[in-house]
């Protein structure tokens, strides 16, 4: 997977099929808020994502308050959104829905 920064149009196009994700106003990151039924579900989701992120060597910026997980993805060394961010966002959506 490449760490090449996507242009704004490419990032917007990649988000077309990603429910709930939005491109930041400056185009440098994507974000989504996940809401679960309770803390245990939120924590289980974060654990599953953490294992996937570690395998990808690509880690989210996120926070958790009770049943809500707020995620921001970008590739710091590329200075913006890359295919890695899109792939991790897809995994998160699958884990959330599955």
Buried (B, 14 or more C-beta within 10 A) or exposed (E): EEBEBBEEEBBBEBBEEBEBBEBBEEBBBBBBEBEBEEEEBBBEBBEBBEEBBEEEEBEBEBEBEEBEBBBBBBBEEBEBBBBBBBBBBBBBBEBBEE
